[in-house]
Amino acid sequence: MQSTMMQDPLSLNLLLERAGRLFPESQIVSRLPDKSLRRHSYAEYYKRTRQLAAALLALGLEKGDRVATLCWNHHAHLECYFGIPAAGGVMHTLNLRLSPEEIGWIAADAGDRFLIVDDILLPLYRQFAGKHAFERVIVFAFSGAPVAGEYTNYDALLDKAPQEFDYVPHDENDAVAMCYTSGTTGRSKGVVYSHRSTVLHTLVACLPEFWCLQGRDVVLPVTPMFHANCWGIPYGAVMLGSKLVFPGPHLHPEDLLDLIKLEPPTMALGVPTIWLSLIQALEAHPEKWSLPKGMRSLVGGAAVPESLIRAFAKHGVRISQGWGMTETSPLATLSFIKPELAGVSEDEQFRLSATAGVTAPLVELRVVGDHGIAPWDGKTPGEVQVRGPFITGRYYNARADNVGQDPAKFTDDGWLRTGDVAKMDSHGYLHITDRTKDLIKSGGEWISSVDLENALMAHPAVAEAAVIAIPHEKWGERPLACVVTKPGQSVTPEALNEVLTKKFAKWQLPDRYEFLETIPRTSTGKFWKMKLRERYAVKG
């Protein structure tokens, strides 16, 4: 027996139409390079997004063509999120924090046909222009300066777009966007999202115990829109008519605090390193800035120290930690207090908030150790493996008929191997302990670099800490801790070890400390441990 339900395809176009018809007065605020604010209504956004789609079709865009974006967070970039798929194209967000050589290689590998770029990023574009020939370069005059004649002016293109526009017919499995992974070793790999996967991810992520996103929210996406499609927030905000406040290129903590003062958000999202610098600036100048009481903050991209969650809680801000990857669209888990744990102590609530949380609906997750699938005992570590309707089953340019095309990334039974090592407790909370390549094996026993880092960053004098393995004749590997202290403060290795001994056995403590001015980061703000291993002559 079959159901009587309609077989309407899932589509991003439905979300755009809903926003334009139901929320015409909702606002989109963009901070420009001169730090002034530009405002658009959703009615204007809806019109401009359809104009972009019509203009791309007039330029000869064909279904499945890739249109790259090299942009900061602003209203025009949001127009690309829906306008390019509406025309049947595939939005490809280029990561502007990568090297020019890497950006050029990625654009060539994706076969990007057009490029939409901020005028203030043209110097970066010119550095990789010789690596890939775009058929047309469309410049968004973000700064307001005139666009050179060799380029197509984005706003002029929209103004000249045909008045009539019909969405390009599509299947729900057709591609809408692609993003390349931010791996620190080897070449990045392309992940391609569909209408179906993106809509399902949006619906799941907006659930009350996950984003809990509502139309009355004011959302500040500090996470770059070129990274894993800004964690999916743009799609959810448009679907619900939430007000969006885009920071543009101004991501220094003082600039963000000024913007928060001007346009107080109810929800903000960013990576831990940005949030660490934000709380430090706030605590250094409490007379100048404050955070909106009751603001929610979604933080991901790297493990969030419990000390950071506690620091924001003192200002009335609740941090929710999420875990995921470019390959998982990216939300796979999120931390919240389950109903049966509502009565636990405040300390236990903070501890649970510092885990990766519980698995999102529709996502299947397992932890696989040396002896198979690990039990939910909070003790047995293993690699996190996932599958589901918004998790990639292969990489772009890989053979479609070969699910196991990369044994290092996919299992024979079709699960994505994430490379993250974790333990699952009896309540289903996932505790990420490390990346497989970052675990420290000392004397046959494993030491979690993430756990050491979080404990070190709880010290009041420590701003950041990254722990790597260094070779040891007797024990194989031993921990080395790289520490950045807060401005005007200092701390000794002895004092740090004294803090660590409260949670760690003596043999787990770092053998060596290096005090640095900064810790190198990847293009997405994570600690770049490969660079630290290179610096200290550690292979792997």
C-alpha positions in Angstrom: 0.0 0.0 0.0 1.3 3.5 -0.9 0.5 6.8 0.7 -1.9 9.4 -0.7 0.5 12.2 -0.1 1.6 14.6 -2.9 5.1 14.2 -4.3 6.0 17.9 -4.4 9.8 18.4 -4.5 11.5 20.2 -1.7 12.9 23.5 -3.0 14.7 26.6 -1.8 12.4 28.6 -4.1 9.5 27.8 -1.7 11.5 29.4 1.2 12.2 32.5 -0.9 8.6 32.9 -2.0 7.4 32.5 1.6 9.8 35.3 2.7 8.8 37.7 0.0 5.0 37.2 0.5 4.8 36.8 4.3 7.6 39.0 5.7 7.9 42.0 3.4 8.7 44.4 6.2 11.4 42.3 7.9 14.8 43.9 7.7 18.3 43.0 6.5 21.1 45.3 7.8 24.5 45.3 6.2 27.6 47.0 7.6 29.5 48.6 4.8 33.3 49.0 4.6 33.0 52.6 6.0 31.1 51.1 8.9 27.8 52.8 7.9 24.7 50.6 7.8 22.6 49.8 4.8 19.0 48.6 5.3 16.8 46.5 3.0 13.3 45.2 3.6 12.5 41.6 2.8 10.3 43.0 0.0 13.4 44.6 -1.6 15.5 41.5 -1.0 12.9 39.3 -2.7 12.8 41.6 -5.7 16.5 41.9 -6.0 17.1 38.1 -5.6 14.7 37.3 -8.4 16.4 40.1 -10.5 19.7 38.4 -9.9 18.3 35.1 -11.1 16.8 36.7 -14.2 20.1 38.5 -14.9 22.1 35.3 -14.7 19.8 33.6 -17.1 20.1 36.6 -19.5 23.9 36.1 -19.4 23.5 32.6 -20.6 23.7 30.7 -17.3 22.7 27.1 -17.8 21.3 24.6 -15.3 24.1 23.2 -13.2 26.6 26.0 -14.0 28.7 27.1 -11.0 28.6 30.7 -9.9 31.4 31.5 -7.5 31.2 34.1 -4.8 34.1 35.9 -3.1 32.3 38.0 -0.6 32.0 39.1 3.0 28.7 38.8 4.9 26.2 41.3 3.5 22.8 41.5 1.7 24.1 40.9 -1.8 25.8 37.7 -0.7 22.4 36.6 0.8 20.8 37.4 -2.6 23.3 34.9 -4.1 22.2 32.2 -1.7 18.7 32.1 -3.3 19.1 33.9 -6.6 21.8 31.6 -8.1 19.8 28.3 -7.4 16.6 30.1 -8.6 18.2 30.4 -12.0 19.3 26.7 -11.9 22.9 27.5 -11.0 25.0 26.3 -8.2 26.4 28.8 -5.7 30.1 28.1 -4.9 31.4 30.1 -2.0 35.1 30.7 -2.2 37.0 31.0 1.1 38.8 34.4 0.9 41.1 33.4 3.8 42.8 30.7 1.7 46.0 31.4 -0.2 45.4 32.8 -3.8 46.9 29.7 -5.2 44.5 27.5 -3.3 41.5 29.7 -4.2 42.5 29.5 -7.9 42.9 25.7 -7.7 39.4 25.3 -6.1 37.7 27.5 -8.6 39.3 25.5 -11.4 38.4 22.2 -9.8 34.8 23.2 -9.4 34.7 24.5 -13.0 33.2 27.9 -11.9 31.8 29.8 -14.9 31.0 33.2 -13.3 32.4 35.0 -10.3 30.6 37.5 -8.0 33.1 39.4 -6.0 33.2 42.4 -3.6 35.1 45.4 -5.0 37.3 45.5 -1.9 38.4 41.9 -2.6 39.5 42.6 -6.2 43.2 42.7 -5.2 42.8 39.2 -3.9 41.0 38.1 -7.1 43.8 39.5 -9.2 46.3 37.3 -7.4 44.6 34.1 -8.5 43.0 35.3 -11.8 45.7 33.5 -13.8 44.8 30.2 -12.1 41.2 30.0 -13.6 39.5 32.0 -16.3 36.0 33.0 -15.3 33.7 33.8 -18.3 32.5 36.9 -16.5 33.5 38.7 -13.3 30.6 40.5 -11.6 31.6 43.1 -9.1 29.5 44.2 -6.1 30.4 47.8 -5.3 30.5 47.1 -1.6 32.6 50.3 -0.9 30.4 52.4 -3.2 33.4 53.1 -5.6 32.9 53.0 -9.4 33.3 49.6 -11.0 36.0 49.4 -13.6 34.8 48.8 -17.2 36.5 45.5 -17.5 34.0 44.1 -15.0 30.2 43.8 -14.8 28.6 46.0 -12.2 26.4 43.8 -9.9 23.7 46.4 -9.2 23.6 47.7 -12.8 23.2 44.1 -13.8 20.2 43.7 -11.5 18.7 47.0 -12.7 18.8 45.8 -16.3 17.4 42.3 -15.6 14.3 41.2 -17.5 11.1 42.0 -15.7 9.6 38.6 -16.1 11.2 35.7 -14.3 10.1 32.0 -13.9 12.0 29.6 -11.6 14.1 27.1 -13.6 12.4 23.7 -13.3 14.4 21.3 -11.1 14.4 18.1 -9.2 14.8 18.2 -5.4 18.1 16.4 -5.8 19.5 19.0 -8.1 22.5 20.9 -6.7 22.0 24.4 -5.2 25.4 25.1 -3.6 28.9 23.7 -3.0 31.6 24.3 -0.5 35.1 22.9 -0.3 36.4 21.4 2.9 38.9 23.3 5.1 41.3 20.4 5.5 44.8 21.2 6.8 46.5 18.5 4.9 46.2 17.7 1.2 43.8 19.3 -1.3 40.4 20.5 -0.2 37.4 18.4 -1.4 34.1 19.7 -2.9 30.8 19.0 -1.2 27.6 19.6 -3.2 24.3 20.3 -1.5 20.9 19.8 -3.0 17.5 21.5 -2.7 16.4 18.4 -0.6 19.3 18.3 1.7 19.3 22.0 2.3 15.6 22.2 3.1 15.7 19.2 5.4 18.8 20.6 7.2 17.0 24.0 7.6 13.9 22.4 9.0 15.8 20.3 11.5 18.2 23.0 12.6 15.3 25.4 13.4 13.8 23.1 15.9 13.3 24.5 19.4 16.1 22.5 21.1 18.6 23.3 18.3 18.6 26.8 16.9 15.2 27.6 18.2 15.1 30.2 15.5 12.0 32.4 15.3 10.7 35.2 13.1 11.1 37.7 16.0 14.8 36.9 16.3 17.5 39.4 15.3 20.4 37.3 14.0 24.0 38.3 13.8 26.0 35.9 11.6 29.7 36.5 12.4 30.6 33.1 11.0 31.7 33.8 7.4 29.1 33.1 4.7 31.8 31.4 2.7 32.3 28.7 5.3 29.9 25.7 5.2 27.2 28.2 4.0 27.4 30.0 7.3 26.1 26.9 9.1 22.8 27.1 7.3 21.5 30.2 9.2 20.8 32.3 6.1 18.3 29.7 4.8 16.6 29.4 8.2 16.4 33.2 8.7 14.9 33.8 5.3 12.4 31.0 5.8 11.1 32.5 9.0 11.5 36.2 8.2 14.1 36.9 10.9 15.9 40.2 10.9 19.5 39.7 9.8 22.5 42.0 10.8 25.6 41.4 8.7 28.9 42.6 10.0 30.6 42.9 6.6 34.4 42.8 6.9 34.5 44.2 10.4 35.2 41.2 12.7 37.5 42.7 15.3 36.0 42.4 18.8 35.6 46.1 19.2 33.8 46.4 15.9 31.5 43.6 16.8 30.7 45.0 20.2 29.9 48.4 18.6 27.6 46.7 16.1 25.9 44.7 18.9 25.3 48.0 20.7 23.7 49.5 17.5 21.7 46.5 16.5 21.2 44.2 19.5 20.9 40.6 18.4 18.9 37.9 20.1 21.0 35.3 18.4 24.7 35.4 17.2 26.9 32.8 15.8 30.7 32.5 15.5 33.8 30.4 16.1 35.4 30.1 19.6 38.5 32.1 18.7 36.4 35.2 17.8 34.2 34.7 20.9 37.3 34.5 23.1 38.5 37.8 21.9 35.0 39.3 22.2 34.7 38.4 25.9 38.2 39.6 26.6 37.5 43.0 25.0 34.2 43.2 26.9 35.7 42.4 30.2 38.5 44.9 29.6 36.0 47.8 29.0 32.8 46.9 30.9 31.9 50.6 31.0 31.8 50.8 27.2 29.9 47.7 26.1 27.5 45.1 27.3 25.8 42.1 25.8 22.0 41.9 25.3 20.5 39.9 28.2 19.0 36.7 27.0 21.0 36.6 23.8 21.6 33.1 22.5 24.9 32.2 20.8 25.6 29.3 18.6 29.4 28.5 18.6 31.1 25.9 16.5 34.0 25.1 14.2 36.2 23.9 17.1 35.7 22.7 20.7 34.2 25.4 23.0 36.0 25.5 26.4 33.7 25.3 29.4 35.4 28.4 30.7 34.1 30.4 27.7 30.5 29.1 28.2 30.7 30.2 31.9 32.2 33.6 31.0 29.3 34.4 28.7 26.8 33.1 31.2 27.9 35.8 33.6 26.7 38.4 31.0 23.3 36.7 30.6 24.2 35.0 27.3 23.7 31.3 26.7 26.2 29.5 24.4 25.1 26.4 22.6 27.9 24.3 21.1 27.3 22.5 17.9 29.4 20.0 16.0 29.5 19.2 12.3 31.5 19.5 9.2 31.3 20.9 5.6 30.2 17.3 4.8 27.2 17.4 7.2 25.6 20.6 5.9 27.0 21.1 8.7 24.8 20.7 11.8 25.1 17.1 13.1 24.8 17.6 16.9 24.0 20.4 19.4 24.3 20.7 23.1 21.1 21.3 25.2 19.9 20.0 28.5 17.6 17.0 27.9 14.3 16.9 29.9 15.4 14.1 32.2 18.5 16.1 33.2 16.7 19.4 34.0 17.3 19.0 37.7 21.1 18.4 37.5 23.4 20.9 39.2 24.6 24.1 37.6 28.1 22.6 37.3 26.8 19.6 35.5 24.8 21.7 33.1 27.9 23.6 32.2 29.7 20.3 31.7 27.0 19.0 29.4 27.0 22.4 27.5 30.7 21.9 26.8 30.1 18.6 25.1 29.2 18.3 21.4 25.7 17.6 22.5 23.1 15.1 21.1 22.5 14.0 17.5 20.2 16.0 15.4 17.0 14.4 14.0 17.5 12.5 10.8 21.2 12.1 11.5 22.5 8.6 12.4 25.8 8.6 14.4 28.0 5.9 15.7 31.4 5.8 17.5 33.6 3.1 16.1 36.6 1.9 18.1 39.2 -0.8 17.7 36.6 -3.5 18.6 33.6 -2.2 16.7 30.8 0.1 17.6 31.6 1.6 21.0 29.0 1.4 23.9 27.4 4.5 25.3 29.5 4.3 28.5 31.3 7.7 28.3 34.6 5.8 28.5 35.2 4.0 25.2 36.7 6.2 22.5 36.3 5.8 18.8 35.9 7.5 15.4 32.7 9.4 14.9 30.9 8.1 11.8 27.6 9.6 10.4 25.0 9.2 7.7 21.7 10.9 6.8 19.8 12.9 4.2 22.0 16.0 4.5 25.3 14.3 4.8 27.5 13.8 1.7 27.9 10.4 0.3 30.9 11.3 -1.9 33.0 14.2 -3.0 32.7 16.4 -6.1 34.6 14.9 -9.1 34.5 11.4 -7.5 32.7 8.6 -9.3 29.0 8.6 -8.5 28.9 4.8 -8.5 31.7 4.4 -5.9 30.5 5.1 -2.4 33.7 3.7 -1.0 35.8 5.9 -3.3 38.1 7.0 -0.4 38.5 4.4 2.3 39.9 7.1 4.6 36.6 9.0 4.4 33.8 6.4 3.7 33.1 3.0 5.1 32.1 0.1 2.9 28.6 0.3 4.4 28.2 3.9 3.4 29.0 5.9 6.6 31.1 9.1 6.5 34.3 8.8 8.5 34.7 12.2 10.2 38.2 11.8 11.6 37.0 13.0 14.9 37.5 10.9 18.0 34.8 10.9 20.7 33.0 9.1 23.5 29.3 8.8 23.9 27.8 8.8 27.3 24.7 6.9 28.5 22.4 10.0 27.8 23.6 10.3 24.2 25.9 13.3 24.7 28.9 13.2 22.4 32.2 14.3 23.8 34.8 15.0 21.1 38.2 14.2 22.5 40.4 14.9 19.4 41.0 14.6 15.7 42.5 11.2 14.9 45.7 12.9 13.8 45.9 15.0 16.9 45.6 12.3 19.6 48.7 11.8 21.7 49.8 8.2 22.3 52.1 8.1 25.3 53.4 4.7 26.5 50.5 3.0 24.8 47.9 5.2 26.4 45.9 8.0 24.7 45.9 11.6 25.8 43.3 14.0 24.5 44.8 17.3 23.3 41.4 18.9 23.4 40.8 18.1 27.0 44.2 19.6 27.9 43.5 22.7 25.9 40.1 23.3 27.5 41.6 22.9 31.0 44.5 25.3 30.2 42.1 27.9 28.8 40.2 27.8 32.1 43.2 29.5 33.8 42.5 33.2 34.2 45.8 34.2 32.7 45.5 32.1 29.5 43.8 33.4 26.4 44.5 30.4 24.1 46.2 27.0 24.3 46.9 24.4 21.7 48.5 21.0 22.5 50.4 18.8 20.1 52.4 15.6 20.3 56.2 15.6 20.2 58.4 12.5 19.8 59.8 10.8 22.9 62.4 8.1 22.9 60.8 6.1 25.8 57.1 6.9 25.6 56.7 7.4 21.8 54.9 10.7 22.1 54.5 13.4 24.8 52.3 16.5 25.0 53.7 20.0 24.2 51.5 22.9 25.1 51.5 26.2 23.1 50.1 29.0 25.3 49.1 32.6 24.6 48.5 34.7 27.7 46.1 37.5 28.1 47.5 41.0 27.7 49.5 42.1 30.7 49.4 38.7 32.3 51.9 35.9 32.7 51.9 32.4 34.1 54.5 29.7 34.7 54.5 26.1 33.5 54.4 25.0 37.2 51.3 27.0 37.8 49.6 25.6 34.8 50.5 22.0 35.8 49.1 22.7 39.2 45.7 23.5 37.6 45.9 20.4 35.3 46.6 18.0 38.2 43.0 18.6 39.4 41.7 16.7 36.3 44.7 14.8 34.9 47.1 12.2 36.0 50.7 13.3 36.3 51.8 11.3 33.2 49.2 13.2 31.1 50.7 16.6 31.8 52.7 18.4 29.1 56.4 17.8 29.2 57.0 21.2 27.6 55.4 24.6 27.3 55.9 27.2 24.6 54.6 30.7 25.2 53.6 32.4 21.9 52.2 35.7 20.8 49.6 34.0 18.6 48.6 30.5 17.6 48.4 29.9 13.8 44.9 29.3 12.6 43.3 27.7 9.6 41.1 29.7 7.2 38.1 28.9 9.3 39.6 30.0 12.7 40.7 26.6 14.0 44.1 26.1 15.6 46.4 25.0 12.8 48.3 22.2 14.6 50.1 21.1 11.4 51.9 24.5 11.5 52.8 24.0 15.1 54.2 20.5 14.4 56.2 21.9 11.6 57.6 24.7 13.9 58.7 22.2 16.5 59.9 19.6 13.9 57.2 17.1 14.6 56.4 14.8 11.7 52.8 13.9 10.8 
